[in-house]
Amino acid sequence: MQKYRTKGIRLNGKTFNAIIADTFAKRMIGLMFRDKLPKGSCMLFIFENEGREGIWMRNMHFPIDVVWLDGNKAVVDIKEGLRPCRSFFNCRTHYPREAAKYIIEFNQGTVSAEGIRAGSKLIL
């Protein structure tokens, strides 16, 4: 089982407890098989380089909001309310419109509640 470290991050003036996914294995597993994400928490995916990294909702148990950020830690794309896949065959991959180096997954409704939008800056 993968061991994840956590770190406090700030986005749009709000502090979140981020579960860090900074290796291939951790990014691949992501939030799969978890029953929930604790309130005030998120998962921060860190990639070595900017790219159009996608996410899918396979083996997820709850809906999430997803935020992609570029190498300058500015939000470049957002997808809200992504729902778990019902089967392997209809499990679509969601890609950002622009290259990103970071992805943050939040509980559904967080993006709207916190006013996160394109250009919002992440502070690690």
C-alpha positions in Angstrom: 0.0 0.0 0.0 1.2 3.5 -0.9 2.0 5.9 2.0 1.0 9.5 1.3 2.3 12.6 3.0 0.1 15.6 3.6 0.8 19.3 3.3 -1.2 22.4 3.9 -1.8 24.4 0.7 -3.7 27.6 -0.1 -5.9 28.3 -3.1 -8.1 31.3 -3.5 -7.3 32.3 0.1 -8.6 29.0 1.6 -6.3 26.5 3.3 -6.7 22.8 2.5 -5.0 19.7 3.8 -3.5 18.2 0.7 -2.8 14.5 0.2 0.3 14.5 -2.0 0.4 12.2 -5.1 3.9 12.8 -6.4 5.0 9.4 -7.8 3.6 7.5 -10.8 2.0 4.9 -8.5 0.4 7.4 -6.3 -0.9 9.4 -9.2 -2.3 6.3 -10.9 -4.2 5.2 -7.7 -5.3 8.7 -6.8 -8.5 8.7 -4.8 -9.6 5.3 -6.1 -11.2 2.9 -3.5 -11.6 5.6 -0.9 -15.1 6.1 0.5 -14.7 9.9 1.0 -12.3 12.8 1.2 -12.3 14.5 4.6 -13.9 17.9 4.7 -11.2 20.6 4.0 -9.0 18.1 2.3 -7.9 17.5 -1.3 -5.5 15.4 -3.3 -2.7 17.3 -5.0 -1.1 15.5 -8.0 2.4 16.8 -8.9 3.9 16.0 -12.3 7.5 16.4 -13.4 6.6 18.4 -16.5 3.6 20.3 -17.8 1.3 18.3 -20.0 -2.3 17.5 -20.8 -2.7 14.9 -18.0 -6.1 13.4 -17.8 -8.1 11.9 -15.0 -10.8 9.3 -15.0 -13.3 8.2 -12.4 -12.6 4.4 -12.4 -13.1 2.8 -9.0 -14.2 6.1 -7.5 -16.9 6.1 -4.8 -17.9 9.8 -4.8 -18.1 12.8 -7.1 -15.3 15.3 -7.2 -14.3 18.7 -8.6 -11.0 18.8 -10.5 -8.7 21.8 -11.0 -5.7 21.8 -13.4 -2.9 24.3 -12.7 0.1 25.3 -14.9 3.8 25.4 -13.9 3.2 28.9 -12.4 0.5 27.3 -10.1 -2.3 29.2 -11.8 -5.6 27.5 -12.5 -6.0 26.8 -16.3 -9.0 24.5 -16.3 -11.8 23.2 -14.0 -14.3 20.4 -14.2 -17.0 20.3 -11.5 -19.1 17.4 -10.3 -17.3 14.5 -12.1 -19.2 11.3 -11.2 -17.8 7.8 -10.7 -17.9 5.5 -13.7 -20.6 2.9 -13.8 -18.6 0.5 -15.9 -15.1 0.1 -17.3 -16.4 0.6 -20.9 -18.1 4.0 -20.3 -15.3 5.4 -18.2 -14.2 8.5 -20.0 -10.9 10.4 -19.4 -11.2 14.1 -18.7 -8.4 16.3 -20.0 -7.6 20.0 -19.4 -7.8 22.6 -22.2 -4.2 23.6 -21.5 -1.1 22.0 -20.3 -0.8 21.6 -16.5 1.8 20.5 -14.0 -0.6 20.1 -11.0 -4.1 18.6 -10.6 -6.2 19.1 -7.4 -9.2 16.9 -6.7 -11.7 18.3 -4.2 -15.0 17.1 -2.8 -17.9 18.0 -5.2 -19.0 21.6 -4.6 -15.7 22.9 -3.3 -14.8 24.9 -6.4 -18.1 26.8 -6.4 -18.2 27.3 -2.6 -14.7 28.7 -2.5 -14.9 30.8 -5.7 -12.0 29.0 -7.4 -11.7 30.1 -11.1 -9.3 30.4 -13.9 -6.3 32.4 -12.8 -6.6 31.5 -9.1 -3.1 30.8 -7.7 -1.9 27.9 -5.6 0.5 28.5 -2.7 2.4 25.4 -1.6 
